[in-house]
């Protein structure tokens, strides 16, 4: 297990240790995954930009697994449907899952604290029942279990996300003044922010402290021209001033690594992960300009999703952030031209 996980996520990183562990991870996957060995070379990287990557689209075509005596594969994580209708498949294993749970907990705790609170998930209990597979939406929701005193899934029928269990929500609100609500971005908007069914419980929301956590992108809301400021105002109106909206970016191909938007409007990289910006035409590493995002992490043992070239555009921002977090930060710009619309990318 990476020693970096024992440190705060946004502290100063030992770069030589990170590079050493990434090289070891490349070697581990080359030994245990035939397809990965065919797609990469055996040369050790002397710089993080030399770590080989797989294009994110490859995970739609191949189910890559790394076999090792210490790896026990459990089930497959499926991305949300894209315009192609084909999901990425990421095999999950027990060792990686343990590290990934620690990672998400450490990152989110930096934004919402470690306090245990009731967790309301804007999804259906039926979504938990798939054998051997788990959707990106449910995996994201259940990653908040670390913070949950109790957990309530409150949408009985996902074909109509406005059909919300008001009795259960009212019960939680009556007994608690501080809670977490999670939903995919469009579900949070449709089932909570603009849902007239909630008018009957609006009074019981006044003065409550709610941390709204959402992911999954804004594409489903583009047709309604919903802006971030409008989105957050609709959620926070009437609540306690300590209430907040946490919007994070993440990929199933980088499970366990999430990038919440900080108070200054940037996304920060935890010390057990990294970001490289590449020229979309040459694939060369570039600085101080917009390019294609490559994401790396040390938490992927059961399959080679430790270094992935995404279809997203971003720009690394130099200098210190006013929010006080150390390490790399970046702007997420959008999708590369003609890329598929992804159900789980926060752009």
Secondary structure, DSSP 8 states (H G I E B T S, - for coil): --GGGGS-TTS---HHHHHHHHHHHHHHHHHH-HHHHHHS-----SSGGGS--EETTHHHH-------TT--EEEEEE----TTS---EEEEEHHHHHHHHHHHHHHHHHHH-S--EEEEESS-GGGG--SSEEEHHHHHHHTTGGGEEEEEE-BS-TTSTT-B-HHHHHHHHHH-SEEEEEEEHHHHIIIIIT-GGGGGGHHHHTT-EEEEEEES-SGGGGGGT--HHHHHHHHHTTS-TT-EEEEEE--GGGTT--EEB-TTS-EE--TTEEEEEE-TTT--B--SS-EEEEEEES---SSS-SEEEEEEEEEEE-S--TT---S-EEEEEEE-TT----SS---
